[in-house]
Amino acid sequence: MQVFNVEGMSCGHCVKAITQALQAKDPAASVRVDLAAKEVGVESALTTEQVIAAITEEGYAAKVA
């Protein structure tokens, strides 16, 4: 599982937006979001760069944890 620090997440809408963005690029992706820690865990065929790009496209700053 890849883990990313994501700034700007604060609510359920954020979780849904990030999850949907990642699953749009990889429908089989497993996404775990920890709002308190501002972390997103992703199990996917997507590369690290693709995951960061998908999260960034939703308006959040992401980097490898």
PDB file of N, CA, C and O in Angstrom:
ATOM      1  N   MET A   1       0.848  -1.186   0.000  1.00  0.00           N
ATOM      2  CA  MET A   1       0.000   0.000   0.000  1.00  0.00           C
ATOM      3  C   MET A   1       0.888   1.241   0.000  1.00  0.00           C
ATOM      4  O   MET A   1       1.810   1.358   0.807  1.00  0.00           O
ATOM      5  N   GLN A   2       0.604   2.148  -0.898  1.00  0.00           N
ATOM      6  CA  GLN A   2       1.288   3.438  -0.945  1.00  0.00           C
ATOM      7  C   GLN A   2       0.577   4.390   0.012  1.00  0.00           C
ATOM      8  O   GLN A   2      -0.652   4.403   0.069  1.00  0.00           O
ATOM      9  N   VAL A   3       1.332   5.183   0.761  1.00  0.00           N
ATOM     10  CA  VAL A   3       0.740   6.138   1.695  1.00  0.00           C
ATOM     11  C   VAL A   3       1.193   7.543   1.314  1.00  0.00           C
ATOM     12  O   VAL A   3       2.370   7.783   1.047  1.00  0.00           O
ATOM     13  N   PHE A   4       0.236   8.459   1.294  1.00  0.00           N
ATOM     14  CA  PHE A   4       0.495   9.840   0.898  1.00  0.00           C
ATOM     15  C   PHE A   4       0.002  10.795   1.968  1.00  0.00           C
ATOM     16  O   PHE A   4      -1.039  10.569   2.585  1.00  0.00           O
ATOM     17  N   ASN A   5       0.760  11.870   2.185  1.00  0.00           N
ATOM     18  CA  ASN A   5       0.296  12.972   3.021  1.00  0.00           C
ATOM     19  C   ASN A   5      -0.480  13.901   2.110  1.00  0.00           C
ATOM     20  O   ASN A   5       0.018  14.307   1.060  1.00  0.00           O
ATOM     21  N   VAL A   6      -1.707  14.242   2.509  1.00  0.00           N
ATOM     22  CA  VAL A   6      -2.561  15.088   1.679  1.00  0.00           C
ATOM     23  C   VAL A   6      -3.047  16.274   2.504  1.00  0.00           C
ATOM     24  O   VAL A   6      -3.751  16.102   3.499  1.00  0.00           O
ATOM     25  N   GLU A   7      -2.667  17.473   2.084  1.00  0.00           N
ATOM     26  CA  GLU A   7      -3.080  18.693   2.778  1.00  0.00           C
ATOM     27  C   GLU A   7      -4.419  19.164   2.233  1.00  0.00           C
ATOM     28  O   GLU A   7      -4.696  19.027   1.041  1.00  0.00           O
ATOM     29  N   GLY A   8      -5.242  19.716   3.106  1.00  0.00           N
ATOM     30  CA  GLY A   8      -6.501  20.311   2.685  1.00  0.00           C
ATOM     31  C   GLY A   8      -7.727  19.451   2.911  1.00  0.00           C
ATOM     32  O   GLY A   8      -8.848  19.918   2.713  1.00  0.00           O
ATOM     33  N   MET A   9      -7.542  18.204   3.320  1.00  0.00           N
ATOM     34  CA  MET A   9      -8.699  17.345   3.590  1.00  0.00           C
ATOM     35  C   MET A   9      -9.295  17.720   4.942  1.00  0.00           C
ATOM     36  O   MET A   9      -8.574  17.862   5.930  1.00  0.00           O
ATOM     37  N   SER A  10     -10.623  17.880   4.977  1.00  0.00           N
ATOM     38  CA  SER A  10     -11.228  18.262   6.256  1.00  0.00           C
ATOM     39  C   SER A  10     -12.586  17.629   6.515  1.00  0.00           C
ATOM     40  O   SER A  10     -13.128  17.769   7.611  1.00  0.00           O
ATOM     41  N   CYS A  11     -13.155  16.925   5.517  1.00  0.00           N
ATOM     42  CA  CYS A  11     -14.520  16.424   5.715  1.00  0.00           C
ATOM     43  C   CYS A  11     -14.796  15.201   4.847  1.00  0.00           C
ATOM     44  O   CYS A  11     -13.947  14.753   4.076  1.00  0.00           O
ATOM     45  N   GLY A  12     -15.991  14.685   4.994  1.00  0.00           N
ATOM     46  CA  GLY A  12     -16.414  13.527   4.218  1.00  0.00           C
ATOM     47  C   GLY A  12     -16.432  13.798   2.727  1.00  0.00           C
ATOM     48  O   GLY A  12     -16.179  12.895   1.930  1.00  0.00           O
ATOM     49  N   HIS A  13     -16.729  15.037   2.338  1.00  0.00           N
ATOM     50  CA  HIS A  13     -16.727  15.376   0.909  1.00  0.00           C
ATOM     51  C   HIS A  13     -15.316  15.211   0.338  1.00  0.00           C
ATOM     52  O   HIS A  13     -15.147  14.723  -0.779  1.00  0.00           O
ATOM     53  N   CYS A  14     -14.311  15.619   1.109  1.00  0.00           N
ATOM     54  CA  CYS A  14     -12.922  15.476   0.680  1.00  0.00           C
ATOM     55  C   CYS A  14     -12.584  14.002   0.459  1.00  0.00           C
ATOM     56  O   CYS A  14     -11.975  13.638  -0.546  1.00  0.00           O
ATOM     57  N   VAL A  15     -12.982  13.174   1.400  1.00  0.00           N
ATOM     58  CA  VAL A  15     -12.738  11.730   1.307  1.00  0.00           C
ATOM     59  C   VAL A  15     -13.384  11.174   0.047  1.00  0.00           C
ATOM     60  O   VAL A  15     -12.760  10.419  -0.698  1.00  0.00           O
ATOM     61  N   LYS A  16     -14.626  11.546  -0.185  1.00  0.00           N
ATOM     62  CA  LYS A  16     -15.368  11.050  -1.351  1.00  0.00           C
ATOM     63  C   LYS A  16     -14.717  11.522  -2.650  1.00  0.00           C
ATOM     64  O   LYS A  16     -14.574  10.740  -3.590  1.00  0.00           O
ATOM     65  N   ALA A  17     -14.324  12.793  -2.709  1.00  0.00           N
ATOM     66  CA  ALA A  17     -13.727  13.348  -3.920  1.00  0.00           C
ATOM     67  C   ALA A  17     -12.421  12.642  -4.266  1.00  0.00           C
ATOM     68  O   ALA A  17     -12.185  12.297  -5.423  1.00  0.00           O
ATOM     69  N   ILE A  18     -11.579  12.429  -3.266  1.00  0.00           N
ATOM     70  CA  ILE A  18     -10.298  11.764  -3.506  1.00  0.00           C
ATOM     71  C   ILE A  18     -10.512  10.302  -3.885  1.00  0.00           C
ATOM     72  O   ILE A  18      -9.885   9.804  -4.820  1.00  0.00           O
ATOM     73  N   THR A  19     -11.384   9.623  -3.171  1.00  0.00           N
ATOM     74  CA  THR A  19     -11.665   8.214  -3.471  1.00  0.00           C
ATOM     75  C   THR A  19     -12.202   8.057  -4.887  1.00  0.00           C
ATOM     76  O   THR A  19     -11.754   7.182  -5.628  1.00  0.00           O
ATOM     77  N   GLN A  20     -13.157   8.895  -5.266  1.00  0.00           N
ATOM     78  CA  GLN A  20     -13.735   8.801  -6.609  1.00  0.00           C
ATOM     79  C   GLN A  20     -12.716   9.133  -7.690  1.00  0.00           C
ATOM     80  O   GLN A  20     -12.708   8.503  -8.747  1.00  0.00           O
ATOM     81  N   ALA A  21     -11.857  10.117  -7.436  1.00  0.00           N
ATOM     82  CA  ALA A  21     -10.836  10.483  -8.420  1.00  0.00           C
ATOM     83  C   ALA A  21      -9.885   9.324  -8.675  1.00  0.00           C
ATOM     84  O   ALA A  21      -9.532   9.043  -9.820  1.00  0.00           O
ATOM     85  N   LEU A  22      -9.472   8.649  -7.603  1.00  0.00           N
ATOM     86  CA  LEU A  22      -8.553   7.515  -7.749  1.00  0.00           C
ATOM     87  C   LEU A  22      -9.244   6.325  -8.402  1.00  0.00           C
ATOM     88  O   LEU A  22      -8.658   5.665  -9.260  1.00  0.00           O
ATOM     89  N   GLN A  23     -10.476   6.046  -8.007  1.00  0.00           N
ATOM     90  CA  GLN A  23     -11.184   4.892  -8.574  1.00  0.00           C
ATOM     91  C   GLN A  23     -11.643   5.150 -10.007  1.00  0.00           C
ATOM     92  O   GLN A  23     -11.943   4.201 -10.731  1.00  0.00           O
ATOM     93  N   ALA A  24     -11.702   6.404 -10.428  1.00  0.00           N
ATOM     94  CA  ALA A  24     -12.002   6.705 -11.834  1.00  0.00           C
ATOM     95  C   ALA A  24     -10.823   6.299 -12.710  1.00  0.00           C
ATOM     96  O   ALA A  24     -11.008   5.898 -13.859  1.00  0.00           O
ATOM     97  N   LYS A  25      -9.616   6.402 -12.169  1.00  0.00           N
ATOM     98  CA  LYS A  25      -8.418   6.027 -12.917  1.00  0.00           C
ATOM     99  C   LYS A  25      -8.083   4.541 -12.772  1.00  0.00           C
ATOM    100  O   LYS A  25      -7.476   3.950 -13.665  1.00  0.00           O
ATOM    101  N   ASP A  26      -8.478   3.942 -11.648  1.00  0.00           N
ATOM    102  CA  ASP A  26      -8.297   2.510 -11.411  1.00  0.00           C
ATOM    103  C   ASP A  26      -9.486   2.010 -10.601  1.00  0.00           C
ATOM    104  O   ASP A  26      -9.492   2.109  -9.374  1.00  0.00           O
ATOM    105  N   PRO A  27     -10.504   1.466 -11.298  1.00  0.00           N
ATOM    106  CA  PRO A  27     -11.718   1.023 -10.600  1.00  0.00           C
ATOM    107  C   PRO A  27     -11.463  -0.022  -9.507  1.00  0.00           C
ATOM    108  O   PRO A  27     -12.280  -0.175  -8.600  1.00  0.00           O
ATOM    109  N   ALA A  28     -10.351  -0.734  -9.585  1.00  0.00           N
ATOM    110  CA  ALA A  28     -10.052  -1.761  -8.586  1.00  0.00           C
ATOM    111  C   ALA A  28      -9.257  -1.205  -7.405  1.00  0.00           C
ATOM    112  O   ALA A  28      -8.906  -1.954  -6.493  1.00  0.00           O
ATOM    113  N   ALA A  29      -8.973   0.081  -7.412  1.00  0.00           N
ATOM    114  CA  ALA A  29      -8.163   0.680  -6.354  1.00  0.00           C
ATOM    115  C   ALA A  29      -8.861   0.591  -5.005  1.00  0.00           C
ATOM    116  O   ALA A  29     -10.075   0.768  -4.897  1.00  0.00           O
ATOM    117  N   SER A  30      -8.064   0.313  -3.983  1.00  0.00           N
ATOM    118  CA  SER A  30      -8.538   0.322  -2.604  1.00  0.00           C
ATOM    119  C   SER A  30      -7.969   1.590  -1.972  1.00  0.00           C
ATOM    120  O   SER A  30      -6.758   1.807  -1.975  1.00  0.00           O
ATOM    121  N   VAL A  31      -8.868   2.432  -1.424  1.00  0.00           N
ATOM    122  CA  VAL A  31      -8.449   3.721  -0.884  1.00  0.00           C
ATOM    123  C   VAL A  31      -8.847   3.803   0.584  1.00  0.00           C
ATOM    124  O   VAL A  31      -9.996   3.548   0.943  1.00  0.00           O
ATOM    125  N   ARG A  32      -7.865   4.169   1.443  1.00  0.00           N
ATOM    126  CA  ARG A  32      -8.116   4.345   2.870  1.00  0.00           C
ATOM    127  C   ARG A  32      -7.706   5.768   3.230  1.00  0.00           C
ATOM    128  O   ARG A  32      -6.557   6.162   3.025  1.00  0.00           O
ATOM    129  N   VAL A  33      -8.646   6.532   3.766  1.00  0.00           N
ATOM    130  CA  VAL A  33      -8.369   7.924   4.112  1.00  0.00           C
ATOM    131  C   VAL A  33      -8.453   8.106   5.626  1.00  0.00           C
ATOM    132  O   VAL A  33      -9.424   7.700   6.264  1.00  0.00           O
ATOM    133  N   ASP A  34      -7.415   8.725   6.185  1.00  0.00           N
ATOM    134  CA  ASP A  34      -7.376   9.059   7.609  1.00  0.00           C
ATOM    135  C   ASP A  34      -7.349  10.584   7.698  1.00  0.00           C
ATOM    136  O   ASP A  34      -6.295  11.207   7.569  1.00  0.00           O
ATOM    137  N   LEU A  35      -8.533  11.176   7.922  1.00  0.00           N
ATOM    138  CA  LEU A  35      -8.623  12.637   7.972  1.00  0.00           C
ATOM    139  C   LEU A  35      -7.762  13.233   9.070  1.00  0.00           C
ATOM    140  O   LEU A  35      -7.094  14.243   8.849  1.00  0.00           O
ATOM    141  N   ALA A  36      -7.766  12.630  10.246  1.00  0.00           N
ATOM    142  CA  ALA A  36      -7.013  13.168  11.377  1.00  0.00           C
ATOM    143  C   ALA A  36      -5.521  13.228  11.083  1.00  0.00           C
ATOM    144  O   ALA A  36      -4.853  14.199  11.440  1.00  0.00           O
ATOM    145  N   ALA A  37      -5.001  12.201  10.436  1.00  0.00           N
ATOM    146  CA  ALA A  37      -3.573  12.148  10.118  1.00  0.00           C
ATOM    147  C   ALA A  37      -3.266  12.803   8.776  1.00  0.00           C
ATOM    148  O   ALA A  37      -2.101  12.972   8.416  1.00  0.00           O
ATOM    149  N   LYS A  38      -4.307  13.171   8.040  1.00  0.00           N
ATOM    150  CA  LYS A  38      -4.163  13.738   6.696  1.00  0.00           C
ATOM    151  C   LYS A  38      -3.372  12.798   5.789  1.00  0.00           C
ATOM    152  O   LYS A  38      -2.475  13.211   5.054  1.00  0.00           O
ATOM    153  N   GLU A  39      -3.744  11.506   5.870  1.00  0.00           N
ATOM    154  CA  GLU A  39      -3.085  10.485   5.059  1.00  0.00           C
ATOM    155  C   GLU A  39      -4.087   9.734   4.191  1.00  0.00           C
ATOM    156  O   GLU A  39      -5.237   9.514   4.572  1.00  0.00           O
ATOM    157  N   VAL A  40      -3.611   9.351   3.020  1.00  0.00           N
ATOM    158  CA  VAL A  40      -4.394   8.520   2.108  1.00  0.00           C
ATOM    159  C   VAL A  40      -3.544   7.311   1.769  1.00  0.00           C
ATOM    160  O   VAL A  40      -2.414   7.445   1.301  1.00  0.00           O
ATOM    161  N   GLY A  41      -4.095   6.126   2.008  1.00  0.00           N
ATOM    162  CA  GLY A  41      -3.433   4.885   1.641  1.00  0.00           C
ATOM    163  C   GLY A  41      -4.092   4.343   0.390  1.00  0.00           C
ATOM    164  O   GLY A  41      -5.319   4.282   0.302  1.00  0.00           O
ATOM    165  N   VAL A  42      -3.286   3.951  -0.571  1.00  0.00           N
ATOM    166  CA  VAL A  42      -3.824   3.494  -1.855  1.00  0.00           C
ATOM    167  C   VAL A  42      -3.177   2.178  -2.243  1.00  0.00           C
ATOM    168  O   VAL A  42      -1.953   2.054  -2.282  1.00  0.00           O
ATOM    169  N   GLU A  43      -4.027   1.195  -2.529  1.00  0.00           N
ATOM    170  CA  GLU A  43      -3.562  -0.061  -3.092  1.00  0.00           C
ATOM    171  C   GLU A  43      -4.106  -0.089  -4.506  1.00  0.00           C
ATOM    172  O   GLU A  43      -5.312  -0.213  -4.719  1.00  0.00           O
ATOM    173  N   SER A  44      -3.192   0.029  -5.485  1.00  0.00           N
ATOM    174  CA  SER A  44      -3.643   0.221  -6.857  1.00  0.00           C
ATOM    175  C   SER A  44      -2.532  -0.135  -7.828  1.00  0.00           C
ATOM    176  O   SER A  44      -1.363  -0.238  -7.455  1.00  0.00           O
ATOM    177  N   ALA A  45      -2.924  -0.320  -9.084  1.00  0.00           N
ATOM    178  CA  ALA A  45      -1.955  -0.533 -10.160  1.00  0.00           C
ATOM    179  C   ALA A  45      -1.372   0.800 -10.624  1.00  0.00           C
ATOM    180  O   ALA A  45      -0.428   0.821 -11.414  1.00  0.00           O
ATOM    181  N   LEU A  46      -1.925   1.908 -10.142  1.00  0.00           N
ATOM    182  CA  LEU A  46      -1.435   3.224 -10.530  1.00  0.00           C
ATOM    183  C   LEU A  46      -0.032   3.460  -9.968  1.00  0.00           C
ATOM    184  O   LEU A  46       0.306   2.968  -8.891  1.00  0.00           O
ATOM    185  N   THR A  47       0.775   4.213 -10.705  1.00  0.00           N
ATOM    186  CA  THR A  47       2.096   4.582 -10.212  1.00  0.00           C
ATOM    187  C   THR A  47       1.946   5.673  -9.154  1.00  0.00           C
ATOM    188  O   THR A  47       0.886   6.286  -9.025  1.00  0.00           O
ATOM    189  N   THR A  48       3.005   5.903  -8.410  1.00  0.00           N
ATOM    190  CA  THR A  48       3.011   6.972  -7.405  1.00  0.00           C
ATOM    191  C   THR A  48       2.668   8.299  -8.061  1.00  0.00           C
ATOM    192  O   THR A  48       1.871   9.073  -7.530  1.00  0.00           O
ATOM    193  N   GLU A  49       3.266   8.560  -9.210  1.00  0.00           N
ATOM    194  CA  GLU A  49       3.025   9.820  -9.919  1.00  0.00           C
ATOM    195  C   GLU A  49       1.566   9.947 -10.342  1.00  0.00           C
ATOM    196  O   GLU A  49       0.995  11.034 -10.265  1.00  0.00           O
ATOM    197  N   GLN A  50       0.958   8.854 -10.787  1.00  0.00           N
ATOM    198  CA  GLN A  50      -0.446   8.883 -11.205  1.00  0.00           C
ATOM    199  C   GLN A  50      -1.368   9.152 -10.020  1.00  0.00           C
ATOM    200  O   GLN A  50      -2.351   9.882 -10.152  1.00  0.00           O
ATOM    201  N   VAL A  51      -1.057   8.571  -8.869  1.00  0.00           N
ATOM    202  CA  VAL A  51      -1.869   8.804  -7.673  1.00  0.00           C
ATOM    203  C   VAL A  51      -1.771  10.267  -7.255  1.00  0.00           C
ATOM    204  O   VAL A  51      -2.785  10.909  -6.981  1.00  0.00           O
ATOM    205  N   ILE A  52      -0.557  10.790  -7.207  1.00  0.00           N
ATOM    206  CA  ILE A  52      -0.368  12.193  -6.828  1.00  0.00           C
ATOM    207  C   ILE A  52      -1.088  13.108  -7.815  1.00  0.00           C
ATOM    208  O   ILE A  52      -1.711  14.085  -7.401  1.00  0.00           O
ATOM    209  N   ALA A  53      -1.014  12.810  -9.101  1.00  0.00           N
ATOM    210  CA  ALA A  53      -1.682  13.625 -10.115  1.00  0.00           C
ATOM    211  C   ALA A  53      -3.195  13.613  -9.918  1.00  0.00           C
ATOM    212  O   ALA A  53      -3.840  14.656 -10.019  1.00  0.00           O
ATOM    213  N   ALA A  54      -3.763  12.447  -9.640  1.00  0.00           N
ATOM    214  CA  ALA A  54      -5.210  12.343  -9.443  1.00  0.00           C
ATOM    215  C   ALA A  54      -5.664  13.153  -8.234  1.00  0.00           C
ATOM    216  O   ALA A  54      -6.697  13.821  -8.282  1.00  0.00           O
ATOM    217  N   ILE A  55      -4.893  13.093  -7.149  1.00  0.00           N
ATOM    218  CA  ILE A  55      -5.241  13.838  -5.937  1.00  0.00           C
ATOM    219  C   ILE A  55      -5.086  15.339  -6.189  1.00  0.00           C
ATOM    220  O   ILE A  55      -5.929  16.135  -5.776  1.00  0.00           O
ATOM    221  N   THR A  56      -4.006  15.716  -6.868  1.00  0.00           N
ATOM    222  CA  THR A  56      -3.740  17.124  -7.170  1.00  0.00           C
ATOM    223  C   THR A  56      -4.829  17.712  -8.061  1.00  0.00           C
ATOM    224  O   THR A  56      -5.226  18.863  -7.884  1.00  0.00           O
ATOM    225  N   GLU A  57      -5.314  16.918  -9.023  1.00  0.00           N
ATOM    226  CA  GLU A  57      -6.387  17.377  -9.914  1.00  0.00           C
ATOM    227  C   GLU A  57      -7.658  17.713  -9.138  1.00  0.00           C
ATOM    228  O   GLU A  57      -8.480  18.503  -9.602  1.00  0.00           O
ATOM    229  N   GLU A  58      -7.820  17.117  -7.959  1.00  0.00           N
ATOM    230  CA  GLU A  58      -8.987  17.411  -7.118  1.00  0.00           C
ATOM    231  C   GLU A  58      -8.762  18.644  -6.244  1.00  0.00           C
ATOM    232  O   GLU A  58      -9.671  19.078  -5.536  1.00  0.00           O
ATOM    233  N   GLY A  59      -7.560  19.208  -6.291  1.00  0.00           N
ATOM    234  CA  GLY A  59      -7.280  20.438  -5.563  1.00  0.00           C
ATOM    235  C   GLY A  59      -6.571  20.271  -4.234  1.00  0.00           C
ATOM    236  O   GLY A  59      -6.566  21.188  -3.413  1.00  0.00           O
ATOM    237  N   TYR A  60      -5.970  19.100  -4.012  1.00  0.00           N
ATOM    238  CA  TYR A  60      -5.263  18.830  -2.762  1.00  0.00           C
ATOM    239  C   TYR A  60      -3.782  18.671  -3.044  1.00  0.00           C
ATOM    240  O   TYR A  60      -3.398  18.184  -4.107  1.00  0.00           O
ATOM    241  N   ALA A  61      -2.954  19.077  -2.104  1.00  0.00           N
ATOM    242  CA  ALA A  61      -1.505  18.892  -2.239  1.00  0.00           C
ATOM    243  C   ALA A  61      -1.157  17.526  -1.666  1.00  0.00           C
ATOM    244  O   ALA A  61      -1.498  17.219  -0.524  1.00  0.00           O
ATOM    245  N   ALA A  62      -0.477  16.708  -2.462  1.00  0.00           N
ATOM    246  CA  ALA A  62      -0.138  15.352  -2.034  1.00  0.00           C
ATOM    247  C   ALA A  62       1.341  15.083  -2.212  1.00  0.00           C
ATOM    248  O   ALA A  62       1.965  15.563  -3.158  1.00  0.00           O
ATOM    249  N   LYS A  63       1.901  14.299  -1.279  1.00  0.00           N
ATOM    250  CA  LYS A  63       3.290  13.851  -1.403  1.00  0.00           C
ATOM    251  C   LYS A  63       3.400  12.495  -0.717  1.00  0.00           C
ATOM    252  O   LYS A  63       2.569  12.138   0.118  1.00  0.00           O
ATOM    253  N   VAL A  64       4.418  11.763  -1.074  1.00  0.00           N
ATOM    254  CA  VAL A  64       4.645  10.449  -0.476  1.00  0.00           C
ATOM    255  C   VAL A  64       4.935  10.638   1.012  1.00  0.00           C
ATOM    256  O   VAL A  64       5.714  11.507   1.404  1.00  0.00           O
ATOM    257  N   ALA A  65       4.291   9.804   1.829  1.00  0.00           N
ATOM    258  CA  ALA A  65       4.475   9.905   3.294  1.00  0.00           C
ATOM    259  C   ALA A  65       5.788   9.314   3.717  1.00  0.00           C
ATOM    260  O   ALA A  65       6.109   9.311   4.905  1.00  0.00           O
TER     261      ALA A  65
END
